[in-house]
Amino acid sequence: MGLIIQIMRLSDGKRKLMSVTEITGMEGQVVQMQEIFFFNRLHTTADGVVHGEFRASGLRARCLDEMTRRGIAYDTANFDPSRVLG
């Protein structure tokens, strides 16, 4: 189970969580990944403030079963791409 968390400083100087990607395996020497969550940049105001929303890609994390086995509860409704996440 491996996750890649990407945080980026945006043009307004604020740091935002941009992406959560799960490592799903290897195909030869190539790492296979799937993006689970991402920041959707909507617009930038005249004063330079970036606005956007964090959403699910619609793919369900493969590591969810392992999390459950370890006693980590997670609301699977958060994988719904039509929902805006916190």
HTML snippet that shows the backbone in 3Dmol.js (N, CA, C, O; Angstrom):
<script src="https://3Dmol.org/build/3Dmol-min.js"></script>
<div id="view" style="width:600px;height:400px;position:relative"></div>
<script>
const pdb = `
ATOM      1  N   MET A   1       0.859  -1.176   0.000  1.00  0.00           N
ATOM      2  CA  MET A   1       0.000   0.000   0.000  1.00  0.00           C
ATOM      3  C   MET A   1       0.899   1.230   0.000  1.00  0.00           C
ATOM      4  O   MET A   1       1.717   1.414   0.901  1.00  0.00           O
ATOM      5  N   GLY A   2       0.741   2.054  -0.999  1.00  0.00           N
ATOM      6  CA  GLY A   2       1.518   3.275  -1.064  1.00  0.00           C
ATOM      7  C   GLY A   2       0.698   4.403  -1.646  1.00  0.00           C
ATOM      8  O   GLY A   2      -0.051   4.212  -2.604  1.00  0.00           O
ATOM      9  N   LEU A   3       0.841   5.581  -1.064  1.00  0.00           N
ATOM     10  CA  LEU A   3       0.148   6.765  -1.545  1.00  0.00           C
ATOM     11  C   LEU A   3       1.161   7.861  -1.810  1.00  0.00           C
ATOM     12  O   LEU A   3       2.152   7.992  -1.092  1.00  0.00           O
ATOM     13  N   ILE A   4       0.911   8.639  -2.832  1.00  0.00           N
ATOM     14  CA  ILE A   4       1.718   9.813  -3.131  1.00  0.00           C
ATOM     15  C   ILE A   4       0.830  11.026  -2.902  1.00  0.00           C
ATOM     16  O   ILE A   4      -0.244  11.144  -3.492  1.00  0.00           O
ATOM     17  N   ILE A   5       1.286  11.920  -2.046  1.00  0.00           N
ATOM     18  CA  ILE A   5       0.553  13.142  -1.718  1.00  0.00           C
ATOM     19  C   ILE A   5       1.312  14.310  -2.340  1.00  0.00           C
ATOM     20  O   ILE A   5       2.481  14.533  -2.025  1.00  0.00           O
ATOM     21  N   GLN A   6       0.650  15.052  -3.219  1.00  0.00           N
ATOM     22  CA  GLN A   6       1.294  16.188  -3.877  1.00  0.00           C
ATOM     23  C   GLN A   6       0.729  17.484  -3.311  1.00  0.00           C
ATOM     24  O   GLN A   6      -0.478  17.723  -3.351  1.00  0.00           O
ATOM     25  N   ILE A   7       1.617  18.311  -2.788  1.00  0.00           N
ATOM     26  CA  ILE A   7       1.253  19.629  -2.288  1.00  0.00           C
ATOM     27  C   ILE A   7       2.007  20.644  -3.128  1.00  0.00           C
ATOM     28  O   ILE A   7       3.185  20.454  -3.434  1.00  0.00           O
ATOM     29  N   MET A   8       1.328  21.724  -3.500  1.00  0.00           N
ATOM     30  CA  MET A   8       1.953  22.702  -4.387  1.00  0.00           C
ATOM     31  C   MET A   8       1.664  24.112  -3.879  1.00  0.00           C
ATOM     32  O   MET A   8       0.589  24.387  -3.346  1.00  0.00           O
ATOM     33  N   ARG A   9       2.629  24.988  -4.052  1.00  0.00           N
ATOM     34  CA  ARG A   9       2.399  26.409  -3.757  1.00  0.00           C
ATOM     35  C   ARG A   9       1.780  27.026  -5.006  1.00  0.00           C
ATOM     36  O   ARG A   9       2.364  26.970  -6.088  1.00  0.00           O
ATOM     37  N   LEU A  10       0.614  27.607  -4.854  1.00  0.00           N
ATOM     38  CA  LEU A  10      -0.094  28.202  -5.981  1.00  0.00           C
ATOM     39  C   LEU A  10       0.360  29.642  -6.207  1.00  0.00           C
ATOM     40  O   LEU A  10       1.154  30.187  -5.439  1.00  0.00           O
ATOM     41  N   SER A  11      -0.154  30.238  -7.263  1.00  0.00           N
ATOM     42  CA  SER A  11       0.263  31.595  -7.631  1.00  0.00           C
ATOM     43  C   SER A  11      -0.088  32.627  -6.569  1.00  0.00           C
ATOM     44  O   SER A  11       0.510  33.703  -6.545  1.00  0.00           O
ATOM     45  N   ASP A  12      -1.051  32.326  -5.682  1.00  0.00           N
ATOM     46  CA  ASP A  12      -1.398  33.267  -4.614  1.00  0.00           C
ATOM     47  C   ASP A  12      -0.526  33.078  -3.375  1.00  0.00           C
ATOM     48  O   ASP A  12      -0.719  33.760  -2.369  1.00  0.00           O
ATOM     49  N   GLY A  13       0.436  32.151  -3.448  1.00  0.00           N
ATOM     50  CA  GLY A  13       1.365  31.926  -2.350  1.00  0.00           C
ATOM     51  C   GLY A  13       0.915  30.872  -1.351  1.00  0.00           C
ATOM     52  O   GLY A  13       1.703  30.448  -0.505  1.00  0.00           O
ATOM     53  N   LYS A  14      -0.336  30.443  -1.435  1.00  0.00           N
ATOM     54  CA  LYS A  14      -0.853  29.429  -0.510  1.00  0.00           C
ATOM     55  C   LYS A  14      -0.477  28.038  -0.997  1.00  0.00           C
ATOM     56  O   LYS A  14      -0.389  27.784  -2.198  1.00  0.00           O
ATOM     57  N   ARG A  15      -0.258  27.149  -0.042  1.00  0.00           N
ATOM     58  CA  ARG A  15      -0.009  25.749  -0.379  1.00  0.00           C
ATOM     59  C   ARG A  15      -1.336  24.998  -0.340  1.00  0.00           C
ATOM     60  O   ARG A  15      -2.143  25.180   0.572  1.00  0.00           O
ATOM     61  N   LYS A  16      -1.543  24.159  -1.338  1.00  0.00           N
ATOM     62  CA  LYS A  16      -2.767  23.363  -1.420  1.00  0.00           C
ATOM     63  C   LYS A  16      -2.404  21.909  -1.681  1.00  0.00           C
ATOM     64  O   LYS A  16      -1.425  21.603  -2.362  1.00  0.00           O
ATOM     65  N   LEU A  17      -3.216  21.024  -1.121  1.00  0.00           N
ATOM     66  CA  LEU A  17      -3.126  19.621  -1.468  1.00  0.00           C
ATOM     67  C   LEU A  17      -3.690  19.498  -2.879  1.00  0.00           C
ATOM     68  O   LEU A  17      -4.852  19.832  -3.111  1.00  0.00           O
ATOM     69  N   MET A  18      -2.882  19.025  -3.821  1.00  0.00           N
ATOM     70  CA  MET A  18      -3.280  18.984  -5.222  1.00  0.00           C
ATOM     71  C   MET A  18      -3.748  17.610  -5.669  1.00  0.00           C
ATOM     72  O   MET A  18      -4.627  17.497  -6.523  1.00  0.00           O
ATOM     73  N   SER A  19      -3.156  16.555  -5.088  1.00  0.00           N
ATOM     74  CA  SER A  19      -3.457  15.232  -5.591  1.00  0.00           C
ATOM     75  C   SER A  19      -3.101  14.169  -4.564  1.00  0.00           C
ATOM     76  O   SER A  19      -2.123  14.291  -3.827  1.00  0.00           O
ATOM     77  N   VAL A  20      -3.925  13.118  -4.534  1.00  0.00           N
ATOM     78  CA  VAL A  20      -3.619  11.903  -3.785  1.00  0.00           C
ATOM     79  C   VAL A  20      -3.663  10.776  -4.809  1.00  0.00           C
ATOM     80  O   VAL A  20      -4.699  10.510  -5.418  1.00  0.00           O
ATOM     81  N   THR A  21      -2.528  10.126  -4.987  1.00  0.00           N
ATOM     82  CA  THR A  21      -2.387   9.065  -5.978  1.00  0.00           C
ATOM     83  C   THR A  21      -1.964   7.791  -5.283  1.00  0.00           C
ATOM     84  O   THR A  21      -1.102   7.807  -4.404  1.00  0.00           O
ATOM     85  N   GLU A  22      -2.575   6.681  -5.682  1.00  0.00           N
ATOM     86  CA  GLU A  22      -2.263   5.393  -5.092  1.00  0.00           C
ATOM     87  C   GLU A  22      -1.344   4.609  -6.022  1.00  0.00           C
ATOM     88  O   GLU A  22      -1.585   4.536  -7.226  1.00  0.00           O
ATOM     89  N   ILE A  23      -0.299   4.028  -5.464  1.00  0.00           N
ATOM     90  CA  ILE A  23       0.558   3.121  -6.225  1.00  0.00           C
ATOM     91  C   ILE A  23      -0.140   1.764  -6.228  1.00  0.00           C
ATOM     92  O   ILE A  23      -0.395   1.188  -5.171  1.00  0.00           O
ATOM     93  N   THR A  24      -0.445   1.259  -7.415  1.00  0.00           N
ATOM     94  CA  THR A  24      -1.230   0.035  -7.525  1.00  0.00           C
ATOM     95  C   THR A  24      -0.391  -1.188  -7.888  1.00  0.00           C
ATOM     96  O   THR A  24      -0.880  -2.315  -7.815  1.00  0.00           O
ATOM     97  N   GLY A  25       0.859  -0.980  -8.275  1.00  0.00           N
ATOM     98  CA  GLY A  25       1.704  -2.124  -8.618  1.00  0.00           C
ATOM     99  C   GLY A  25       2.783  -1.751  -9.608  1.00  0.00           C
ATOM    100  O   GLY A  25       3.075  -0.578  -9.844  1.00  0.00           O
ATOM    101  N   MET A  26       3.360  -2.783 -10.176  1.00  0.00           N
ATOM    102  CA  MET A  26       4.436  -2.606 -11.162  1.00  0.00           C
ATOM    103  C   MET A  26       4.080  -3.406 -12.420  1.00  0.00           C
ATOM    104  O   MET A  26       3.493  -4.486 -12.343  1.00  0.00           O
ATOM    105  N   GLU A  27       4.441  -2.861 -13.551  1.00  0.00           N
ATOM    106  CA  GLU A  27       4.352  -3.579 -14.825  1.00  0.00           C
ATOM    107  C   GLU A  27       5.738  -3.500 -15.432  1.00  0.00           C
ATOM    108  O   GLU A  27       6.100  -2.516 -16.078  1.00  0.00           O
ATOM    109  N   GLY A  28       6.509  -4.559 -15.211  1.00  0.00           N
ATOM    110  CA  GLY A  28       7.918  -4.515 -15.591  1.00  0.00           C
ATOM    111  C   GLY A  28       8.630  -3.523 -14.697  1.00  0.00           C
ATOM    112  O   GLY A  28       8.627  -3.667 -13.474  1.00  0.00           O
ATOM    113  N   GLN A  29       9.242  -2.517 -15.301  1.00  0.00           N
ATOM    114  CA  GLN A  29       9.954  -1.488 -14.550  1.00  0.00           C
ATOM    115  C   GLN A  29       9.122  -0.207 -14.384  1.00  0.00           C
ATOM    116  O   GLN A  29       9.625   0.812 -13.911  1.00  0.00           O
ATOM    117  N   VAL A  30       7.855  -0.273 -14.774  1.00  0.00           N
ATOM    118  CA  VAL A  30       6.985   0.900 -14.738  1.00  0.00           C
ATOM    119  C   VAL A  30       6.059   0.812 -13.526  1.00  0.00           C
ATOM    120  O   VAL A  30       5.374  -0.190 -13.323  1.00  0.00           O
ATOM    121  N   VAL A  31       6.050   1.877 -12.726  1.00  0.00           N
ATOM    122  CA  VAL A  31       5.167   1.954 -11.568  1.00  0.00           C
ATOM    123  C   VAL A  31       3.760   2.300 -12.060  1.00  0.00           C
ATOM    124  O   VAL A  31       3.573   3.264 -12.802  1.00  0.00           O
ATOM    125  N   GLN A  32       2.775   1.505 -11.639  1.00  0.00           N
ATOM    126  CA  GLN A  32       1.380   1.746 -11.997  1.00  0.00           C
ATOM    127  C   GLN A  32       0.719   2.550 -10.882  1.00  0.00           C
ATOM    128  O   GLN A  32       0.871   2.224  -9.705  1.00  0.00           O
ATOM    129  N   MET A  33      -0.021   3.610 -11.254  1.00  0.00           N
ATOM    130  CA  MET A  33      -0.654   4.481 -10.274  1.00  0.00           C
ATOM    131  C   MET A  33      -2.055   4.851 -10.731  1.00  0.00           C
ATOM    132  O   MET A  33      -2.379   4.775 -11.916  1.00  0.00           O
ATOM    133  N   GLN A  34      -2.883   5.254  -9.767  1.00  0.00           N
ATOM    134  CA  GLN A  34      -4.194   5.818 -10.090  1.00  0.00           C
ATOM    135  C   GLN A  34      -4.464   6.987  -9.162  1.00  0.00           C
ATOM    136  O   GLN A  34      -4.268   6.895  -7.950  1.00  0.00           O
ATOM    137  N   GLU A  35      -4.917   8.090  -9.748  1.00  0.00           N
ATOM    138  CA  GLU A  35      -5.245   9.272  -8.947  1.00  0.00           C
ATOM    139  C   GLU A  35      -6.599   9.055  -8.286  1.00  0.00           C
ATOM    140  O   GLU A  35      -7.580   8.709  -8.944  1.00  0.00           O
ATOM    141  N   ILE A  36      -6.637   9.265  -6.967  1.00  0.00           N
ATOM    142  CA  ILE A  36      -7.858   9.047  -6.189  1.00  0.00           C
ATOM    143  C   ILE A  36      -8.585  10.367  -5.928  1.00  0.00           C
ATOM    144  O   ILE A  36      -9.805  10.445  -6.072  1.00  0.00           O
ATOM    145  N   PHE A  37      -7.839  11.400  -5.544  1.00  0.00           N
ATOM    146  CA  PHE A  37      -8.406  12.717  -5.243  1.00  0.00           C
ATOM    147  C   PHE A  37      -7.554  13.780  -5.925  1.00  0.00           C
ATOM    148  O   PHE A  37      -6.358  13.585  -6.142  1.00  0.00           O
ATOM    149  N   PHE A  38      -8.183  14.916  -6.262  1.00  0.00           N
ATOM    150  CA  PHE A  38      -7.440  16.001  -6.912  1.00  0.00           C
ATOM    151  C   PHE A  38      -8.081  17.349  -6.601  1.00  0.00           C
ATOM    152  O   PHE A  38      -9.269  17.426  -6.287  1.00  0.00           O
ATOM    153  N   PHE A  39      -7.279  18.410  -6.692  1.00  0.00           N
ATOM    154  CA  PHE A  39      -7.758  19.780  -6.543  1.00  0.00           C
ATOM    155  C   PHE A  39      -8.151  20.285  -7.921  1.00  0.00           C
ATOM    156  O   PHE A  39      -7.348  20.261  -8.853  1.00  0.00           O
ATOM    157  N   ASN A  40      -9.384  20.740  -8.044  1.00  0.00           N
ATOM    158  CA  ASN A  40      -9.901  21.281  -9.301  1.00  0.00           C
ATOM    159  C   ASN A  40      -9.891  22.805  -9.197  1.00  0.00           C
ATOM    160  O   ASN A  40     -10.723  23.398  -8.511  1.00  0.00           O
ATOM    161  N   ARG A  41      -8.947  23.422  -9.882  1.00  0.00           N
ATOM    162  CA  ARG A  41      -8.821  24.885  -9.847  1.00  0.00           C
ATOM    163  C   ARG A  41      -9.939  25.488 -10.688  1.00  0.00           C
ATOM    164  O   ARG A  41     -10.063  25.182 -11.874  1.00  0.00           O
ATOM    165  N   LEU A  42     -10.755  26.347 -10.072  1.00  0.00           N
ATOM    166  CA  LEU A  42     -11.915  26.914 -10.754  1.00  0.00           C
ATOM    167  C   LEU A  42     -11.618  28.276 -11.367  1.00  0.00           C
ATOM    168  O   LEU A  42     -11.934  28.518 -12.532  1.00  0.00           O
ATOM    169  N   HIS A  43     -11.013  29.160 -10.590  1.00  0.00           N
ATOM    170  CA  HIS A  43     -10.679  30.491 -11.104  1.00  0.00           C
ATOM    171  C   HIS A  43      -9.736  31.202 -10.144  1.00  0.00           C
ATOM    172  O   HIS A  43      -9.510  30.768  -9.014  1.00  0.00           O
ATOM    173  N   THR A  44      -9.199  32.304 -10.634  1.00  0.00           N
ATOM    174  CA  THR A  44      -8.346  33.177  -9.827  1.00  0.00           C
ATOM    175  C   THR A  44      -8.978  34.563  -9.844  1.00  0.00           C
ATOM    176  O   THR A  44      -9.283  35.092 -10.913  1.00  0.00           O
ATOM    177  N   THR A  45      -9.175  35.150  -8.678  1.00  0.00           N
ATOM    178  CA  THR A  45      -9.795  36.469  -8.598  1.00  0.00           C
ATOM    179  C   THR A  45      -8.814  37.542  -9.063  1.00  0.00           C
ATOM    180  O   THR A  45      -7.622  37.282  -9.227  1.00  0.00           O
ATOM    181  N   ALA A  46      -9.328  38.735  -9.270  1.00  0.00           N
ATOM    182  CA  ALA A  46      -8.500  39.852  -9.743  1.00  0.00           C
ATOM    183  C   ALA A  46      -7.340  40.141  -8.789  1.00  0.00           C
ATOM    184  O   ALA A  46      -6.282  40.604  -9.215  1.00  0.00           O
ATOM    185  N   ASP A  47      -7.540  39.866  -7.493  1.00  0.00           N
ATOM    186  CA  ASP A  47      -6.462  40.109  -6.533  1.00  0.00           C
ATOM    187  C   ASP A  47      -5.522  38.905  -6.397  1.00  0.00           C
ATOM    188  O   ASP A  47      -4.655  38.884  -5.523  1.00  0.00           O
ATOM    189  N   GLY A  48      -5.701  37.901  -7.270  1.00  0.00           N
ATOM    190  CA  GLY A  48      -4.753  36.789  -7.333  1.00  0.00           C
ATOM    191  C   GLY A  48      -5.070  35.576  -6.484  1.00  0.00           C
ATOM    192  O   GLY A  48      -4.282  34.630  -6.462  1.00  0.00           O
ATOM    193  N   VAL A  49      -6.202  35.566  -5.778  1.00  0.00           N
ATOM    194  CA  VAL A  49      -6.555  34.439  -4.916  1.00  0.00           C
ATOM    195  C   VAL A  49      -7.103  33.289  -5.774  1.00  0.00           C
ATOM    196  O   VAL A  49      -8.021  33.473  -6.573  1.00  0.00           O
ATOM    197  N   VAL A  50      -6.522  32.114  -5.590  1.00  0.00           N
ATOM    198  CA  VAL A  50      -6.941  30.921  -6.327  1.00  0.00           C
ATOM    199  C   VAL A  50      -8.124  30.274  -5.609  1.00  0.00           C
ATOM    200  O   VAL A  50      -8.094  30.083  -4.394  1.00  0.00           O
ATOM    201  N   HIS A  51      -9.157  29.941  -6.368  1.00  0.00           N
ATOM    202  CA  HIS A  51     -10.335  29.257  -5.834  1.00  0.00           C
ATOM    203  C   HIS A  51     -10.498  27.925  -6.539  1.00  0.00           C
ATOM    204  O   HIS A  51     -10.268  27.805  -7.742  1.00  0.00           O
ATOM    205  N   GLY A  52     -10.896  26.933  -5.770  1.00  0.00           N
ATOM    206  CA  GLY A  52     -11.105  25.617  -6.349  1.00  0.00           C
ATOM    207  C   GLY A  52     -11.749  24.691  -5.348  1.00  0.00           C
ATOM    208  O   GLY A  52     -12.175  25.109  -4.271  1.00  0.00           O
ATOM    209  N   GLU A  53     -11.813  23.428  -5.717  1.00  0.00           N
ATOM    210  CA  GLU A  53     -12.445  22.431  -4.872  1.00  0.00           C
ATOM    211  C   GLU A  53     -11.689  21.116  -4.969  1.00  0.00           C
ATOM    212  O   GLU A  53     -11.065  20.811  -5.985  1.00  0.00           O
ATOM    213  N   PHE A  54     -11.757  20.352  -3.900  1.00  0.00           N
ATOM    214  CA  PHE A  54     -11.108  19.052  -3.840  1.00  0.00           C
ATOM    215  C   PHE A  54     -12.172  18.000  -4.131  1.00  0.00           C
ATOM    216  O   PHE A  54     -13.232  17.986  -3.506  1.00  0.00           O
ATOM    217  N   ARG A  55     -11.878  17.114  -5.093  1.00  0.00           N
ATOM    218  CA  ARG A  55     -12.855  16.112  -5.525  1.00  0.00           C
ATOM    219  C   ARG A  55     -12.205  14.740  -5.676  1.00  0.00           C
ATOM    220  O   ARG A  55     -10.986  14.605  -5.783  1.00  0.00           O
ATOM    221  N   ALA A  56     -13.061  13.741  -5.678  1.00  0.00           N
ATOM    222  CA  ALA A  56     -12.623  12.374  -5.970  1.00  0.00           C
ATOM    223  C   ALA A  56     -12.584  12.193  -7.483  1.00  0.00           C
ATOM    224  O   ALA A  56     -13.338  12.832  -8.217  1.00  0.00           O
ATOM    225  N   SER A  57     -11.705  11.324  -7.934  1.00  0.00           N
ATOM    226  CA  SER A  57     -11.614  11.033  -9.366  1.00  0.00           C
ATOM    227  C   SER A  57     -12.706  10.073  -9.807  1.00  0.00           C
ATOM    228  O   SER A  57     -12.998   9.964 -10.998  1.00  0.00           O
ATOM    229  N   GLY A  58     -13.316   9.372  -8.845  1.00  0.00           N
ATOM    230  CA  GLY A  58     -14.310   8.360  -9.170  1.00  0.00           C
ATOM    231  C   GLY A  58     -13.758   6.949  -9.038  1.00  0.00           C
ATOM    232  O   GLY A  58     -14.508   5.974  -9.086  1.00  0.00           O
ATOM    233  N   LEU A  59     -12.439   6.845  -8.871  1.00  0.00           N
ATOM    234  CA  LEU A  59     -11.809   5.543  -8.655  1.00  0.00           C
ATOM    235  C   LEU A  59     -11.761   5.253  -7.164  1.00  0.00           C
ATOM    236  O   LEU A  59     -11.435   6.129  -6.363  1.00  0.00           O
ATOM    237  N   ARG A  60     -12.080   4.043  -6.806  1.00  0.00           N
ATOM    238  CA  ARG A  60     -12.034   3.636  -5.401  1.00  0.00           C
ATOM    239  C   ARG A  60     -10.632   3.119  -5.086  1.00  0.00           C
ATOM    240  O   ARG A  60     -10.085   2.301  -5.825  1.00  0.00           O
ATOM    241  N   ALA A  61     -10.066   3.594  -4.005  1.00  0.00           N
ATOM    242  CA  ALA A  61      -8.706   3.200  -3.622  1.00  0.00           C
ATOM    243  C   ALA A  61      -8.635   1.692  -3.374  1.00  0.00           C
ATOM    244  O   ALA A  61      -9.476   1.129  -2.674  1.00  0.00           O
ATOM    245  N   ARG A  62      -7.639   1.059  -3.945  1.00  0.00           N
ATOM    246  CA  ARG A  62      -7.438  -0.377  -3.736  1.00  0.00           C
ATOM    247  C   ARG A  62      -6.981  -0.666  -2.315  1.00  0.00           C
ATOM    248  O   ARG A  62      -7.192  -1.767  -1.807  1.00  0.00           O
ATOM    249  N   CYS A  63      -6.363   0.303  -1.675  1.00  0.00           N
ATOM    250  CA  CYS A  63      -5.851   0.111  -0.318  1.00  0.00           C
ATOM    251  C   CYS A  63      -6.958   0.151   0.736  1.00  0.00           C
ATOM    252  O   CYS A  63      -6.688  -0.062   1.918  1.00  0.00           O
ATOM    253  N   LEU A  64      -8.199   0.422   0.325  1.00  0.00           N
ATOM    254  CA  LEU A  64      -9.309   0.522   1.266  1.00  0.00           C
ATOM    255  C   LEU A  64      -9.525  -0.772   2.044  1.00  0.00           C
ATOM    256  O   LEU A  64      -9.809  -0.731   3.241  1.00  0.00           O
ATOM    257  N   ASP A  65      -9.394  -1.919   1.380  1.00  0.00           N
ATOM    258  CA  ASP A  65      -9.558  -3.198   2.072  1.00  0.00           C
ATOM    259  C   ASP A  65      -8.500  -3.376   3.149  1.00  0.00           C
ATOM    260  O   ASP A  65      -8.794  -3.858   4.243  1.00  0.00           O
ATOM    261  N   GLU A  66      -7.271  -2.988   2.841  1.00  0.00           N
ATOM    262  CA  GLU A  66      -6.186  -3.085   3.826  1.00  0.00           C
ATOM    263  C   GLU A  66      -6.442  -2.136   4.995  1.00  0.00           C
ATOM    264  O   GLU A  66      -6.191  -2.489   6.147  1.00  0.00           O
ATOM    265  N   MET A  67      -6.931  -0.958   4.711  1.00  0.00           N
ATOM    266  CA  MET A  67      -7.256  -0.010   5.777  1.00  0.00           C
ATOM    267  C   MET A  67      -8.323  -0.597   6.707  1.00  0.00           C
ATOM    268  O   MET A  67      -8.227  -0.480   7.928  1.00  0.00           O
ATOM    269  N   THR A  68      -9.335  -1.228   6.114  1.00  0.00           N
ATOM    270  CA  THR A  68     -10.408  -1.846   6.902  1.00  0.00           C
ATOM    271  C   THR A  68      -9.853  -2.955   7.786  1.00  0.00           C
ATOM    272  O   THR A  68     -10.212  -3.056   8.959  1.00  0.00           O
ATOM    273  N   ARG A  69      -8.976  -3.792   7.222  1.00  0.00           N
ATOM    274  CA  ARG A  69      -8.352  -4.864   8.011  1.00  0.00           C
ATOM    275  C   ARG A  69      -7.566  -4.316   9.193  1.00  0.00           C
ATOM    276  O   ARG A  69      -7.470  -4.965  10.235  1.00  0.00           O
ATOM    277  N   ARG A  70      -7.014  -3.143   9.036  1.00  0.00           N
ATOM    278  CA  ARG A  70      -6.230  -2.522  10.108  1.00  0.00           C
ATOM    279  C   ARG A  70      -7.084  -1.694  11.059  1.00  0.00           C
ATOM    280  O   ARG A  70      -6.561  -1.044  11.964  1.00  0.00           O
ATOM    281  N   GLY A  71      -8.393  -1.716  10.854  1.00  0.00           N
ATOM    282  CA  GLY A  71      -9.297  -1.009  11.757  1.00  0.00           C
ATOM    283  C   GLY A  71      -9.467   0.467  11.453  1.00  0.00           C
ATOM    284  O   GLY A  71      -9.945   1.219  12.301  1.00  0.00           O
ATOM    285  N   ILE A  72      -9.083   0.896  10.252  1.00  0.00           N
ATOM    286  CA  ILE A  72      -9.216   2.301   9.859  1.00  0.00           C
ATOM    287  C   ILE A  72     -10.527   2.448   9.086  1.00  0.00           C
ATOM    288  O   ILE A  72     -10.665   1.920   7.983  1.00  0.00           O
ATOM    289  N   ALA A  73     -11.470   3.155   9.659  1.00  0.00           N
ATOM    290  CA  ALA A  73     -12.768   3.366   9.005  1.00  0.00           C
ATOM    291  C   ALA A  73     -12.673   4.558   8.056  1.00  0.00           C
ATOM    292  O   ALA A  73     -12.045   5.566   8.379  1.00  0.00           O
ATOM    293  N   TYR A  74     -13.291   4.440   6.898  1.00  0.00           N
ATOM    294  CA  TYR A  74     -13.300   5.533   5.929  1.00  0.00           C
ATOM    295  C   TYR A  74     -14.657   5.553   5.237  1.00  0.00           C
ATOM    296  O   TYR A  74     -15.151   4.512   4.804  1.00  0.00           O
ATOM    297  N   ASP A  75     -15.250   6.715   5.134  1.00  0.00           N
ATOM    298  CA  ASP A  75     -16.553   6.876   4.497  1.00  0.00           C
ATOM    299  C   ASP A  75     -16.381   6.759   2.978  1.00  0.00           C
ATOM    300  O   ASP A  75     -15.815   7.651   2.347  1.00  0.00           O
ATOM    301  N   THR A  76     -16.866   5.665   2.398  1.00  0.00           N
ATOM    302  CA  THR A  76     -16.689   5.425   0.966  1.00  0.00           C
ATOM    303  C   THR A  76     -17.476   6.408   0.101  1.00  0.00           C
ATOM    304  O   THR A  76     -17.243   6.484  -1.105  1.00  0.00           O
ATOM    305  N   ALA A  77     -18.395   7.157   0.690  1.00  0.00           N
ATOM    306  CA  ALA A  77     -19.102   8.194  -0.063  1.00  0.00           C
ATOM    307  C   ALA A  77     -18.135   9.273  -0.546  1.00  0.00           C
ATOM    308  O   ALA A  77     -18.450  10.010  -1.480  1.00  0.00           O
ATOM    309  N   ASN A  78     -16.967   9.372   0.078  1.00  0.00           N
ATOM    310  CA  ASN A  78     -15.962  10.356  -0.345  1.00  0.00           C
ATOM    311  C   ASN A  78     -15.357  10.028  -1.707  1.00  0.00           C
ATOM    312  O   ASN A  78     -14.659  10.865  -2.280  1.00  0.00           O
ATOM    313  N   PHE A  79     -15.604   8.836  -2.236  1.00  0.00           N
ATOM    314  CA  PHE A  79     -15.110   8.467  -3.564  1.00  0.00           C
ATOM    315  C   PHE A  79     -16.069   8.905  -4.671  1.00  0.00           C
ATOM    316  O   PHE A  79     -15.794   8.680  -5.849  1.00  0.00           O
ATOM    317  N   ASP A  80     -17.184   9.524  -4.305  1.00  0.00           N
ATOM    318  CA  ASP A  80     -18.174   9.993  -5.269  1.00  0.00           C
ATOM    319  C   ASP A  80     -17.666  11.285  -5.924  1.00  0.00           C
ATOM    320  O   ASP A  80     -17.506  12.294  -5.238  1.00  0.00           O
ATOM    321  N   PRO A  81     -17.410  11.270  -7.246  1.00  0.00           N
ATOM    322  CA  PRO A  81     -16.844  12.457  -7.893  1.00  0.00           C
ATOM    323  C   PRO A  81     -17.793  13.660  -7.969  1.00  0.00           C
ATOM    324  O   PRO A  81     -17.360  14.770  -8.279  1.00  0.00           O
ATOM    325  N   SER A  82     -19.076  13.445  -7.691  1.00  0.00           N
ATOM    326  CA  SER A  82     -20.006  14.569  -7.726  1.00  0.00           C
ATOM    327  C   SER A  82     -19.994  15.388  -6.439  1.00  0.00           C
ATOM    328  O   SER A  82     -20.589  16.464  -6.383  1.00  0.00           O
ATOM    329  N   ARG A  83     -19.318  14.883  -5.403  1.00  0.00           N
ATOM    330  CA  ARG A  83     -19.246  15.577  -4.108  1.00  0.00           C
ATOM    331  C   ARG A  83     -17.999  16.448  -4.033  1.00  0.00           C
ATOM    332  O   ARG A  83     -16.919  16.048  -4.469  1.00  0.00           O
ATOM    333  N   VAL A  84     -18.161  17.634  -3.480  1.00  0.00           N
ATOM    334  CA  VAL A  84     -17.007  18.474  -3.151  1.00  0.00           C
ATOM    335  C   VAL A  84     -16.537  18.043  -1.771  1.00  0.00           C
ATOM    336  O   VAL A  84     -17.340  17.949  -0.843  1.00  0.00           O
ATOM    337  N   LEU A  85     -15.253  17.782  -1.630  1.00  0.00           N
ATOM    338  CA  LEU A  85     -14.695  17.333  -0.350  1.00  0.00           C
ATOM    339  C   LEU A  85     -14.104  18.505   0.405  1.00  0.00           C
ATOM    340  O   LEU A  85     -13.564  19.433  -0.196  1.00  0.00           O
ATOM    341  N   GLY A  86     -14.209  18.461   1.734  1.00  0.00           N
ATOM    342  CA  GLY A  86     -13.682  19.446   2.669  1.00  0.00           C
ATOM    343  C   GLY A  86     -12.673  20.310   2.118  1.00  0.00           C
ATOM    344  O   GLY A  86     -12.156  21.181   2.818  1.00  0.00           O
TER     345      GLY A  86
END
`;
const viewer = $3Dmol.createViewer("view");
viewer.addModel(pdb, "pdb");
viewer.setStyle({}, {cartoon: {color: "spectrum"}});
viewer.zoomTo();
viewer.render();
</script>
